[in-house]
């Protein structure tokens, strides 16, 4: 289903399922974090939510000048307390520390959206392929550090993780933890990082729900083929074939704000809830063993990262970092 929904022409029947006009007009009681909000669907999500009165914190890379230029281009309460580079653990920690100085004491909505496809092999300092390190580990570490702010929210918190139908093009074994330069294939490495996003989100539903019942609603979103700078190939598509950024943002925004949304969903264009059992790679996305293995690997990796920091301390309520 998700593969067909990726194409605007093939998905006309669902284009009105959820639109920006279905988003509540008053979101002034919401504090939102959006990663990857410098352009594309992240920027559009920030614009739409800020226009409804939400306070929007954007996590983007770059200089102070770049951050200010982006935030000032979006009307409303939009701030970037510090740069956020999800491939850099120090940057993630610095960003989280900057939140309190900016007066942010909780979050009601988290849109874990940042991502970029790398065409050549790059590894982080721990030897982990860049897309896996950024899309999955970076977001997982950010979420764990933000757990106290999630638990401090007065109501239920919405978490939306941007994935992609590209998870079906992962390596043959699904998740490949040790992608090396000689075995690097851009589409497969990107796919494995997106599969990790999905498996992490689904396992987060189970584990966080057990430790903090009814506190968060977690969903995964696939935006489809969207006219943005993310892909030069898709950007060349005609408008009848690819979605604009507003339509591309709907699979993220529906699970973020729709009162009727339940947890553990897979939202595809244009805000349609798909069935995991009918996913194009359900043998992976519905594989509990694979979910558990990814969780354990992520926990062990992040524990090592966090404990290596001078004066590191346990994170209150964290599922992975409550003990270091």
Secondary structure as UniProt FT lines:
FT   HELIX           2..5
FT   HELIX           9..14
FT   TURN            15..16
FT   HELIX           20..22
FT   TURN            28..29
FT   STRAND          31..35
FT   HELIX           40..51
FT   TURN            52..53
FT   STRAND          55..59
FT   HELIX           64..72
FT   STRAND          78..79
FT   TURN            86..87
FT   HELIX           89..101
FT   TURN            102..103
FT   STRAND          109..112
FT   TURN            125..126
FT   HELIX           130..131
FT   HELIX           132..138
FT   HELIX           139..151
FT   STRAND          157..162
FT   HELIX           165..169
FT   TURN            172..173
FT   HELIX           181..183
FT   HELIX           186..211
FT   TURN            213..214
FT   STRAND          216..221
FT   TURN            229..230
FT   HELIX           232..235
FT   TURN            239..241
FT   HELIX           245..257
FT   TURN            259..260
FT   STRAND          265..268
FT   TURN            269..271
FT   STRAND          272..274
FT   HELIX           276..278
FT   TURN            280..281
FT   HELIX           282..285
FT   HELIX           288..307
FT   TURN            310..311
FT   TURN            316..317
//
